Amino acid sequence: MKIPTKKFLVPRRAKVELKKWPTRIEDIYRSKGQYSKALKAQVKELVPLQRLLYASNRHALLLIFQAMDAAGKDGAIRHVFSGLDPQGCQVFSFKQPSAEELDHDFLWRTYRCLPERGRIGIFNRSHYEEVLVVRVHPELLLGQHLPEALLDEKAIWKDRYRSIRDMEAHLHRNGTKIVKFFLHQSRDEQRKRFLKRIKDPQKNWKFSAADMEKRKLWDDYRRAYEECLSHTSTKESPWYVIPADDKKNARLIISDILLETLSEMKMAYPRTTEKRRQEMNLIRKSLEK
């Protein structure tokens, strides 16, 4: 099953208008059983690629997930990475920053969590919160102890976009491949998922009154995402806008993009030197006695 993933890619310097990007597409799968089979096949392909990434120890892969509430980030991460070696994956969720984090620059707390070579790092929310949530709530800037000269709202967001691009370019030049996913759901689909969380006692914990306050600011968040996607999607560190009204479709698309990304990375198992080969032959002979 080949998915045309390029149609979800945000081109460099594109002006993004999310109303023109679909939140739902024609089903990639014909039944629940076919979906399960397709995802299982994709995960099976990912396993040797993850092993190669770890063994070659030359690259790292950073995957960033951003979305409105209830768009399915947690489920996508759980299902797509279900069969991978947990020793080679690191998942970090970034919520409200601590006092220590606020005393550093806005990239500091995520920079500390970057994956080492050979590993896959997964950010469930990320440094992009600083140009999304903080942009919608600029009063949060006051808690970041910034010099007055840096609080110019006309300049600060462009400066932060530039800082993010520069940081991601630096990581790319040092062997970390970055791929970013925006799970794009409709306002009505969010409403339906909120209702499910309220009606199902086992999902009540996923819902809070704060979710409704954010929902009231839907258009503000949409504009913040549009600006963010427009200014920070690059050839080396692209954004993908994933139609997320159907969670199964979204997971299959994400998994396929991950397969493409790992397959395109120039990786190889370490070569064995002649000296090492002779050493292993001697050890083998001693073990076979």
C-alpha positions in Angstrom: 0.0 0.0 0.0 1.6 3.2 -1.2 0.3 6.5 0.3 1.0 9.7 -1.6 2.6 11.4 1.4 3.9 14.5 -0.5 0.4 15.9 -0.7 0.6 16.4 3.1 3.9 18.2 3.0 4.1 21.9 3.7 6.4 23.4 1.0 9.2 25.7 2.2 8.0 29.4 2.3 4.4 28.4 1.6 1.7 30.6 3.0 -0.5 28.1 4.9 -4.3 28.5 5.1 -5.6 25.6 7.1 -9.1 26.0 5.7 -7.6 24.8 2.4 -6.1 21.7 3.9 -8.4 18.7 4.5 -9.2 17.3 7.9 -10.6 14.2 6.3 -9.7 12.2 3.2 -11.0 9.1 1.5 -10.3 6.1 3.6 -6.9 4.5 2.9 -8.3 1.2 4.3 -11.5 -0.7 3.4 -12.2 -2.2 6.9 -11.0 -2.2 10.4 -9.3 -5.6 9.7 -7.5 -4.2 6.7 -6.3 -1.2 8.7 -4.9 -3.4 11.4 -3.1 -5.5 8.8 -1.7 -2.5 7.0 -0.4 -0.9 10.2 1.1 -4.1 11.4 2.9 -4.5 8.0 4.3 -0.9 8.3 5.5 -1.5 11.8 7.2 -4.7 10.7 9.1 -2.7 8.0 10.1 -0.1 10.7 11.7 -2.7 13.0 14.8 -3.4 10.8 15.2 0.3 10.0 15.2 1.2 13.6 17.8 -1.5 14.3 19.9 -0.2 11.4 19.6 3.4 12.8 20.9 2.2 16.2 23.7 0.0 14.8 25.0 2.6 12.4 25.1 5.2 15.2 25.5 8.1 12.8 22.1 9.7 12.8 19.3 10.5 15.2 15.6 11.0 14.2 13.4 13.6 16.0 9.7 13.4 15.4 7.5 16.3 16.6 3.8 16.1 17.1 1.6 19.2 17.5 -2.2 19.5 17.4 -5.3 21.0 18.9 -6.8 19.1 21.9 -8.2 15.6 21.2 -6.6 15.4 17.7 -5.1 12.0 18.4 -1.4 12.6 19.1 -1.2 10.1 22.0 -2.9 7.4 20.1 -0.8 7.9 17.0 2.4 7.7 19.0 1.1 4.6 20.8 0.0 2.7 17.7 2.7 3.7 15.2 5.6 2.9 17.6 3.9 -0.2 19.2 6.3 -2.7 17.7 9.6 -0.8 18.0 12.4 -1.5 20.5 11.7 0.8 23.5 15.4 1.0 24.1 15.8 2.9 20.9 12.9 5.4 21.4 12.5 8.3 23.7 9.1 10.0 24.2 8.8 13.4 25.9 5.7 15.4 26.6 6.0 19.1 27.3 3.4 20.8 29.4 3.4 24.0 31.4 7.1 25.0 31.9 8.6 24.9 35.4 10.2 27.9 37.2 13.7 26.5 36.2 12.7 26.2 32.6 11.3 29.8 32.5 14.7 31.1 33.7 16.3 29.8 30.5 15.8 30.6 26.8 12.6 29.1 25.3 14.5 26.3 23.5 16.4 25.0 26.5 13.9 22.6 28.0 13.4 20.7 24.7 17.1 20.9 23.7 18.0 18.8 26.8 15.8 16.0 25.6 17.1 15.6 22.0 17.8 12.0 21.0 21.3 10.7 20.8 22.7 9.2 17.6 21.1 5.9 16.9 17.8 6.8 18.6 14.4 8.0 17.7 13.1 11.0 19.8 9.4 11.7 19.9 8.2 15.1 21.2 4.5 15.1 22.2 4.2 18.9 22.0 7.5 20.7 21.8 9.3 24.1 21.6 6.6 25.0 19.1 4.3 25.7 22.1 6.3 28.9 22.5 5.0 30.3 19.2 1.5 28.7 19.6 0.1 28.8 23.1 2.3 31.8 24.0 1.3 33.6 20.9 -2.4 33.1 21.7 -1.7 34.1 25.3 1.1 36.8 25.0 0.7 37.6 28.7 2.7 34.4 29.3 5.8 36.2 28.0 5.8 38.2 31.3 6.6 35.1 33.2 9.6 34.4 31.1 11.7 37.2 32.6 12.7 38.6 29.2 14.4 42.0 28.9 11.9 44.8 28.0 13.5 45.3 24.7 12.7 41.8 23.6 8.9 42.1 24.3 8.1 43.8 21.1 5.1 41.8 19.8 5.9 42.8 16.2 9.3 41.3 16.3 9.3 38.5 18.9 7.5 35.9 16.9 9.6 36.4 13.8 12.7 36.2 16.0 11.4 33.0 17.6 10.7 31.4 14.2 14.2 32.3 13.1 15.7 30.8 16.3 13.7 27.6 15.7 14.9 27.4 12.1 18.5 28.0 13.1 18.4 25.4 15.8 16.8 22.8 13.5 19.3 23.6 10.8 22.1 23.1 13.3 20.8 19.8 14.3 20.4 18.7 10.7 24.1 19.6 10.0 25.0 17.4 12.9 23.1 14.3 11.9 19.6 14.7 13.4 16.8 14.4 10.9 13.6 16.2 12.0 10.1 15.5 10.8 7.1 17.5 12.2 3.5 16.4 12.2 0.5 18.7 12.7 -2.6 16.6 13.2 -5.3 18.7 11.6 -8.8 18.0 12.9 -12.1 19.9 12.3 -13.8 21.9 15.1 -16.8 19.6 14.8 -14.7 16.4 15.2 -13.2 17.9 18.3 -16.7 18.5 19.6 -17.6 14.8 19.1 -14.4 13.6 20.8 -15.0 15.9 23.8 -18.5 14.5 24.1 -17.1 10.9 24.1 -14.6 11.9 26.8 -17.4 13.3 28.9 -19.9 10.4 28.4 -17.3 7.6 28.9 -16.3 7.3 32.6 -13.0 5.7 31.6 -12.2 8.7 29.5 -13.3 11.5 31.9 -9.7 11.9 33.0 -8.8 13.1 29.5 -11.1 16.1 29.7 -10.9 19.3 31.7 -12.8 22.7 31.7 -9.5 24.2 30.4 -10.1 22.3 27.1 -13.3 24.3 26.6 -11.5 27.6 27.3 -9.0 26.7 24.5 -11.9 25.7 22.2 -13.3 29.2 22.5 -10.0 30.4 21.0 -10.1 28.0 18.1 -9.6 30.8 15.4 -6.7 32.3 17.3 -5.0 28.9 17.6 -5.7 28.3 13.9 -4.0 31.5 12.9 -1.0 30.8 15.2 -0.6 27.4 13.6 -0.8 28.9 10.1 1.9 31.4 10.9 4.1 28.7 12.5 3.7 26.2 9.6 4.4 29.0 7.1 7.6 30.2 8.8 9.2 26.9 10.0 8.7 24.3 7.3 12.0 23.7 5.6 13.4 21.2 3.2 15.6 19.7 5.9 12.9 19.8 8.7 9.5 19.7 7.0 6.0 20.0 8.4 3.3 17.6 7.4 -0.4 18.5 7.8 -2.1 15.2 8.6 -5.8 14.9 8.1 -6.8 13.7 11.6 -10.6 13.4 11.6 -10.1 9.7 11.0 -7.5 8.5 13.5 -6.8 5.3 11.5 -6.0 7.2 8.3 -3.8 9.5 10.3 -1.8 6.7 11.8 -1.2 5.0 8.4 0.0 8.3 6.9 2.3 9.0 9.7 3.7 5.5 9.6 4.3 5.7 5.9 6.1 9.1 6.2 8.3 7.5 8.9 9.1 4.6 6.7 10.1 6.9 3.8 12.2 9.1 6.1 14.2 6.2 7.5 14.6 4.5 4.1 16.1 7.7 2.7 18.6 8.2 5.4 22.1 6.9 4.3 22.7 4.2 6.9 24.8 1.1 6.9 25.9 -1.5 9.4 29.4 -0.9 10.7 32.0 -2.7 8.6 34.1 -5.3 10.2 37.9 -4.8 9.7 40.2 -7.7 8.6 41.8 -7.6 12.1 38.4 -7.9 13.8 37.3 -10.7 11.5 40.5 -12.7 12.3 39.9 -12.1 16.0 36.3 -13.4 15.7 37.4 -16.5 13.7 39.8 -17.4 16.5 37.0 -17.0 19.1 34.6 -19.0 17.0 37.1 -21.9 16.7 37.6 -21.9 20.5 33.8 -22.0 21.0 33.4 -24.9 18.5 35.9 -27.1 20.3 
